[in-house]
Amino acid sequence: MHRWFSALCCLLCLSFSAFAQVKSSNDSAQNAPAAANKKAGVAELPKLEKFDPSIVDKSKNACVDFYQYTCSNWIAAHPIAPDMPSTSTKRPLFLYNQTILRNALDAAAANKQATGSERQIGDYWQSCMDEATRNANGKAWLQSHLNTIASLKSSNDLPRVLAYLHQNFPAAWEMWNDDDNYTKAPMFGFGPAQDLANASKMVAGIDQGGMALPSLDYYLDSSERFKELRAKYVQHIQKIFELAGDSSPKAAAEAKTVMEIETALAKASMDNVTRRDPQKIYNKRTLQQLKAAVPDFVWDEYLQLMGALSVPFYIVSTPGFLDALEQQIKTRSAQDWQAYLRWWAIHRGASYMGSDFEREDFDFFGTALSGTPQMLPLWRRCVGSTDNYLGEALGQAYVNVAFPPESKQRANELVTQTRAALVEEIGQVDWMTEETKKQALVKQAATLQVIGYPNTWIDYSSAKIVPNNYLANMNAANAFEVRRQIDKIGKPVDRNEWTMTPPTINAYEDPQMNTINFPAGIMQLPMFGGNQDDASNFGAIGMVIGHETIHGFDDQGRKFDANGNLRDWWTPEDAKRYDEKDKCIVDQYSQEIPEYGVKQNGNLTAGEDTADNGGIHLATLALEKEYKSQGKSLDTPEADGLTARQRFFLAYAFSWCTEVRPEAARKQVLSNPHSLSHFRVNRPLSNMPEFQQAFGCKEGQPMVHNPQCRVW
Ligand SMILES: [Zn+2]
């Protein structure tokens, strides 16, 4: 679940973010799962890892490549599984969390007396796990959707059919999915948006969209690699049509049409760096203006069907995109639109029908785009799907097992301690005027910190879930979510609402809500353990907390005020100094990555990189304060031979150990605002005298960057 404005900054790129990982032998939450394991038919929970000094690769030099020094042994011992685009130290946690959810789902499905949300998650799970029924009936389930699309006889029918698809398939309202590029739904994105000028109000937003590939480069880059991928994409679309019953010549012609329409939309779309500037995507339009921009689309009918006709205005992310939309609507035949919309229905439904569709979808989106040879086992796909659609019903079961009140309390303390470090930092920095400092402190104090899970859970009871039709369940759950989202328009903002589910291994800062949220799923080992030593906790989860805290003050977050409004509260002098300091980081990260044949754009990743640099710094300050209060030194070797400061940096690096397939790495660099893990570790540390001192690094060595970049 994500919302309108991309600055909803999360910690991780999607490939690692689905769930979190938990507990070591000392962790207080462990008793519950251990007890559960004794029951028959319950899957055993995998063991969670945490940083252990023996993993360090002593043949490497910490001052040359600290990431390799910490991670190379672990990575060598944990090759990428054939069903994953990457491996990482968060992976055992991912499996751990999924296993907890699987046990909850099995129990719900087996409980014949189950009612309410337990019945819903049990039935949803069963409909996903029953592959025989899916294989036998998947195509028949799809047919009713294809019949609706076949009723499109001219562009006058587009609003009706498009609204139908936007309601039944993902995810027109999900305007920023796993990245900052565009909405991955047919034609355009439509959903609620917090008004950038008045954050207390929800308004309606229209986003560029209608493209299924990961980012604009995949449509527009003229290099051989992308040309090849585009050829494979068109073949994939053709195969999807053939699976749906079309003859090869017809399917080939349809695939060509789909690619033409998507490419035309890509050409008119805003690039992902420009899109990071909130002012650029804040274009208010009245209904009359929408009609003037796209006169061949009957907006009244579409908006009426979506339940958003009588709203005062719409925020359009990319006005130029509407021109391209009009051009396509005006010039394309009904047959072309049928092909395009059929593609989207089958594409978005492919994982919810028989295994032939699911396999073909994976071959392109999993293997060709991410390099992953094998699909995850069925049960893990079904856990992921239930988490995606009924996440707050399932999340309650997760919290009961994996996030006891003691964990929540300690996690809350860590967040408070890290935020206190930011208050000190703001007081001390020499580049900010008193006037701006005062405003920064007001904003900091107004930030709401939310730990673990929501106070009130979403009630899914109006979504009709059945045990034997997986596609219909996805349609029903999607329609439920669209209705819930659209209902927000015109209402006050609810700061207690979450955009991630409790088992998610991720965290986020929402600049418009002015909240920082840490799901229970990430408050686990190797990031956090109730009984893990302070240095390791601050190095791993402390950096995550610092990262989200800093987002409120990065190149995007700083443009929002304490109330979440897009308002410039910086003096021109401070803003200029900020930009100068940030440029150092942008330059440091704008580098060719020869092993993947791509170049990182430091302007795309500036916000995340600034948050990483500031985050590890805040965590350092918080740990120093904690040690001081206990009367201990960070620089005295402890029982394991390491100083607390060394263990802090090692635990940080260890929590990011990752190996990514080249295809997935390229996709991440081009479409995702997060740097690769290797850089997320080495670059911030190469800017830190505290790190260099802890490991005796000297000027001229790679882990001592010149200049030492620092914003926060
Ligand atoms: Zn972030």
Residues whose N, C-alpha, C, O or C-beta is under 5 A from the ligand:
A	BS01	ZN	C9 C10 L11 E608 A611
